Amino acid sequence: MLRSAQGLGLATEAAAAVVDAAFATGRRRVWATVRVDNAASLRVADVGFRRHHSTTDDHGELVYLVCER
């Protein structure tokens, strides 16, 4: 996101809309992956995601998050 748009809750609002749309199609689980050092994206995941597990690769730790209906 552009710096001028950061911190306004737009990504959180978009994430919530995507999760709602996925559940409206009958899906019961939505996954997301976020690098552990990406604090902003982890905050966005607070729309209902919980940490499931993580892995480590050449780029660092990758967190797998799940949101279940």
Phi and psi in radians as a Rosetta constraint file:
Dihedral C 1 N 2 CA 2 C 2 CIRCULARHARMONIC -1.081 0.35
Dihedral N 2 CA 2 C 2 N 3 CIRCULARHARMONIC 2.529 0.35
Dihedral C 2 N 3 CA 3 C 3 CIRCULARHARMONIC -0.951 0.35
Dihedral N 3 CA 3 C 3 N 4 CIRCULARHARMONIC -0.639 0.35
Dihedral C 3 N 4 CA 4 C 4 CIRCULARHARMONIC -1.163 0.35
Dihedral N 4 CA 4 C 4 N 5 CIRCULARHARMONIC -0.331 0.35
Dihedral C 4 N 5 CA 5 C 5 CIRCULARHARMONIC -1.760 0.35
Dihedral N 5 CA 5 C 5 N 6 CIRCULARHARMONIC -0.112 0.35
Dihedral C 5 N 6 CA 6 C 6 CIRCULARHARMONIC -1.307 0.35
Dihedral N 6 CA 6 C 6 N 7 CIRCULARHARMONIC 2.532 0.35
Dihedral C 6 N 7 CA 7 C 7 CIRCULARHARMONIC 1.439 0.35
Dihedral N 7 CA 7 C 7 N 8 CIRCULARHARMONIC 0.099 0.35
Dihedral C 7 N 8 CA 8 C 8 CIRCULARHARMONIC -1.696 0.35
Dihedral N 8 CA 8 C 8 N 9 CIRCULARHARMONIC -0.055 0.35
Dihedral C 8 N 9 CA 9 C 9 CIRCULARHARMONIC 1.485 0.35
Dihedral N 9 CA 9 C 9 N 10 CIRCULARHARMONIC 0.135 0.35
Dihedral C 9 N 10 CA 10 C 10 CIRCULARHARMONIC -1.178 0.35
Dihedral N 10 CA 10 C 10 N 11 CIRCULARHARMONIC -0.726 0.35
Dihedral C 10 N 11 CA 11 C 11 CIRCULARHARMONIC -1.171 0.35
Dihedral N 11 CA 11 C 11 N 12 CIRCULARHARMONIC -0.669 0.35
Dihedral C 11 N 12 CA 12 C 12 CIRCULARHARMONIC -1.123 0.35
Dihedral N 12 CA 12 C 12 N 13 CIRCULARHARMONIC -0.750 0.35
Dihedral C 12 N 13 CA 13 C 13 CIRCULARHARMONIC -1.099 0.35
Dihedral N 13 CA 13 C 13 N 14 CIRCULARHARMONIC -0.743 0.35
Dihedral C 13 N 14 CA 14 C 14 CIRCULARHARMONIC -1.135 0.35
Dihedral N 14 CA 14 C 14 N 15 CIRCULARHARMONIC -0.745 0.35
Dihedral C 14 N 15 CA 15 C 15 CIRCULARHARMONIC -1.086 0.35
Dihedral N 15 CA 15 C 15 N 16 CIRCULARHARMONIC -0.746 0.35
Dihedral C 15 N 16 CA 16 C 16 CIRCULARHARMONIC -1.093 0.35
Dihedral N 16 CA 16 C 16 N 17 CIRCULARHARMONIC -0.694 0.35
Dihedral C 16 N 17 CA 17 C 17 CIRCULARHARMONIC -1.148 0.35
Dihedral N 17 CA 17 C 17 N 18 CIRCULARHARMONIC -0.697 0.35
Dihedral C 17 N 18 CA 18 C 18 CIRCULARHARMONIC -1.145 0.35
Dihedral N 18 CA 18 C 18 N 19 CIRCULARHARMONIC -0.766 0.35
Dihedral C 18 N 19 CA 19 C 19 CIRCULARHARMONIC -1.095 0.35
Dihedral N 19 CA 19 C 19 N 20 CIRCULARHARMONIC -0.796 0.35
Dihedral C 19 N 20 CA 20 C 20 CIRCULARHARMONIC -1.047 0.35
Dihedral N 20 CA 20 C 20 N 21 CIRCULARHARMONIC -0.745 0.35
Dihedral C 20 N 21 CA 21 C 21 CIRCULARHARMONIC -1.133 0.35
Dihedral N 21 CA 21 C 21 N 22 CIRCULARHARMONIC -0.693 0.35
Dihedral C 21 N 22 CA 22 C 22 CIRCULARHARMONIC -1.102 0.35
Dihedral N 22 CA 22 C 22 N 23 CIRCULARHARMONIC -0.780 0.35
Dihedral C 22 N 23 CA 23 C 23 CIRCULARHARMONIC -1.167 0.35
Dihedral N 23 CA 23 C 23 N 24 CIRCULARHARMONIC -0.565 0.35
Dihedral C 23 N 24 CA 24 C 24 CIRCULARHARMONIC -1.143 0.35
Dihedral N 24 CA 24 C 24 N 25 CIRCULARHARMONIC -0.383 0.35
Dihedral C 24 N 25 CA 25 C 25 CIRCULARHARMONIC -1.552 0.35
Dihedral N 25 CA 25 C 25 N 26 CIRCULARHARMONIC 0.051 0.35
Dihedral C 25 N 26 CA 26 C 26 CIRCULARHARMONIC 1.765 0.35
Dihedral N 26 CA 26 C 26 N 27 CIRCULARHARMONIC -0.085 0.35
Dihedral C 26 N 27 CA 27 C 27 CIRCULARHARMONIC -1.179 0.35
Dihedral N 27 CA 27 C 27 N 28 CIRCULARHARMONIC 2.560 0.35
Dihedral C 27 N 28 CA 28 C 28 CIRCULARHARMONIC -1.949 0.35
Dihedral N 28 CA 28 C 28 N 29 CIRCULARHARMONIC -0.136 0.35
Dihedral C 28 N 29 CA 29 C 29 CIRCULARHARMONIC -2.575 0.35
Dihedral N 29 CA 29 C 29 N 30 CIRCULARHARMONIC 2.374 0.35
Dihedral C 29 N 30 CA 30 C 30 CIRCULARHARMONIC -2.207 0.35
Dihedral N 30 CA 30 C 30 N 31 CIRCULARHARMONIC 2.344 0.35
Dihedral C 30 N 31 CA 31 C 31 CIRCULARHARMONIC -1.909 0.35
Dihedral N 31 CA 31 C 31 N 32 CIRCULARHARMONIC 2.646 0.35
Dihedral C 31 N 32 CA 32 C 32 CIRCULARHARMONIC -2.489 0.35
Dihedral N 32 CA 32 C 32 N 33 CIRCULARHARMONIC 2.645 0.35
Dihedral C 32 N 33 CA 33 C 33 CIRCULARHARMONIC -2.173 0.35
Dihedral N 33 CA 33 C 33 N 34 CIRCULARHARMONIC 2.433 0.35
Dihedral C 33 N 34 CA 34 C 34 CIRCULARHARMONIC -2.503 0.35
Dihedral N 34 CA 34 C 34 N 35 CIRCULARHARMONIC 2.410 0.35
Dihedral C 34 N 35 CA 35 C 35 CIRCULARHARMONIC -1.187 0.35
Dihedral N 35 CA 35 C 35 N 36 CIRCULARHARMONIC 2.411 0.35
Dihedral C 35 N 36 CA 36 C 36 CIRCULARHARMONIC -1.040 0.35
Dihedral N 36 CA 36 C 36 N 37 CIRCULARHARMONIC -0.468 0.35
Dihedral C 36 N 37 CA 37 C 37 CIRCULARHARMONIC -1.534 0.35
Dihedral N 37 CA 37 C 37 N 38 CIRCULARHARMONIC 0.085 0.35
Dihedral C 37 N 38 CA 38 C 38 CIRCULARHARMONIC -1.684 0.35
Dihedral N 38 CA 38 C 38 N 39 CIRCULARHARMONIC 1.351 0.35
Dihedral C 38 N 39 CA 39 C 39 CIRCULARHARMONIC -1.028 0.35
Dihedral N 39 CA 39 C 39 N 40 CIRCULARHARMONIC -0.669 0.35
Dihedral C 39 N 40 CA 40 C 40 CIRCULARHARMONIC -1.098 0.35
Dihedral N 40 CA 40 C 40 N 41 CIRCULARHARMONIC -0.781 0.35
Dihedral C 40 N 41 CA 41 C 41 CIRCULARHARMONIC -1.195 0.35
Dihedral N 41 CA 41 C 41 N 42 CIRCULARHARMONIC -0.601 0.35
Dihedral C 41 N 42 CA 42 C 42 CIRCULARHARMONIC -1.137 0.35
Dihedral N 42 CA 42 C 42 N 43 CIRCULARHARMONIC -0.614 0.35
Dihedral C 42 N 43 CA 43 C 43 CIRCULARHARMONIC -1.165 0.35
Dihedral N 43 CA 43 C 43 N 44 CIRCULARHARMONIC -0.682 0.35
Dihedral C 43 N 44 CA 44 C 44 CIRCULARHARMONIC -1.065 0.35
Dihedral N 44 CA 44 C 44 N 45 CIRCULARHARMONIC -0.640 0.35
Dihedral C 44 N 45 CA 45 C 45 CIRCULARHARMONIC -1.158 0.35
Dihedral N 45 CA 45 C 45 N 46 CIRCULARHARMONIC -0.176 0.35
Dihedral C 45 N 46 CA 46 C 46 CIRCULARHARMONIC -1.164 0.35
Dihedral N 46 CA 46 C 46 N 47 CIRCULARHARMONIC 0.037 0.35
Dihedral C 46 N 47 CA 47 C 47 CIRCULARHARMONIC -1.259 0.35
Dihedral N 47 CA 47 C 47 N 48 CIRCULARHARMONIC 0.073 0.35
Dihedral C 47 N 48 CA 48 C 48 CIRCULARHARMONIC 2.452 0.35
Dihedral N 48 CA 48 C 48 N 49 CIRCULARHARMONIC -0.016 0.35
Dihedral C 48 N 49 CA 49 C 49 CIRCULARHARMONIC -1.420 0.35
Dihedral N 49 CA 49 C 49 N 50 CIRCULARHARMONIC 2.604 0.35
Dihedral C 49 N 50 CA 50 C 50 CIRCULARHARMONIC -2.238 0.35
Dihedral N 50 CA 50 C 50 N 51 CIRCULARHARMONIC 2.670 0.35
Dihedral C 50 N 51 CA 51 C 51 CIRCULARHARMONIC -1.191 0.35
Dihedral N 51 CA 51 C 51 N 52 CIRCULARHARMONIC 2.263 0.35
Dihedral C 51 N 52 CA 52 C 52 CIRCULARHARMONIC -1.794 0.35
Dihedral N 52 CA 52 C 52 N 53 CIRCULARHARMONIC -0.936 0.35
Dihedral C 52 N 53 CA 53 C 53 CIRCULARHARMONIC -2.884 0.35
Dihedral N 53 CA 53 C 53 N 54 CIRCULARHARMONIC 3.087 0.35
Dihedral C 53 N 54 CA 54 C 54 CIRCULARHARMONIC -2.487 0.35
Dihedral N 54 CA 54 C 54 N 55 CIRCULARHARMONIC 2.779 0.35
Dihedral C 54 N 55 CA 55 C 55 CIRCULARHARMONIC -2.315 0.35
Dihedral N 55 CA 55 C 55 N 56 CIRCULARHARMONIC 2.882 0.35
Dihedral C 55 N 56 CA 56 C 56 CIRCULARHARMONIC -2.188 0.35
Dihedral N 56 CA 56 C 56 N 57 CIRCULARHARMONIC 2.370 0.35
Dihedral C 56 N 57 CA 57 C 57 CIRCULARHARMONIC -2.340 0.35
Dihedral N 57 CA 57 C 57 N 58 CIRCULARHARMONIC -2.880 0.35
Dihedral C 57 N 58 CA 58 C 58 CIRCULARHARMONIC -1.107 0.35
Dihedral N 58 CA 58 C 58 N 59 CIRCULARHARMONIC -0.297 0.35
Dihedral C 58 N 59 CA 59 C 59 CIRCULARHARMONIC -1.781 0.35
Dihedral N 59 CA 59 C 59 N 60 CIRCULARHARMONIC -0.004 0.35
Dihedral C 59 N 60 CA 60 C 60 CIRCULARHARMONIC 1.998 0.35
Dihedral N 60 CA 60 C 60 N 61 CIRCULARHARMONIC -2.784 0.35
Dihedral C 60 N 61 CA 61 C 61 CIRCULARHARMONIC -1.478 0.35
Dihedral N 61 CA 61 C 61 N 62 CIRCULARHARMONIC 2.350 0.35
Dihedral C 61 N 62 CA 62 C 62 CIRCULARHARMONIC -2.038 0.35
Dihedral N 62 CA 62 C 62 N 63 CIRCULARHARMONIC 2.145 0.35
Dihedral C 62 N 63 CA 63 C 63 CIRCULARHARMONIC -1.704 0.35
Dihedral N 63 CA 63 C 63 N 64 CIRCULARHARMONIC 2.290 0.35
Dihedral C 63 N 64 CA 64 C 64 CIRCULARHARMONIC -1.742 0.35
Dihedral N 64 CA 64 C 64 N 65 CIRCULARHARMONIC 2.162 0.35
Dihedral C 64 N 65 CA 65 C 65 CIRCULARHARMONIC -2.025 0.35
Dihedral N 65 CA 65 C 65 N 66 CIRCULARHARMONIC 2.581 0.35
Dihedral C 65 N 66 CA 66 C 66 CIRCULARHARMONIC -2.308 0.35
Dihedral N 66 CA 66 C 66 N 67 CIRCULARHARMONIC 2.514 0.35
Dihedral C 66 N 67 CA 67 C 67 CIRCULARHARMONIC -2.212 0.35
Dihedral N 67 CA 67 C 67 N 68 CIRCULARHARMONIC 2.067 0.35
Dihedral C 67 N 68 CA 68 C 68 CIRCULARHARMONIC -1.999 0.35
Dihedral N 68 CA 68 C 68 N 69 CIRCULARHARMONIC 2.512 0.35
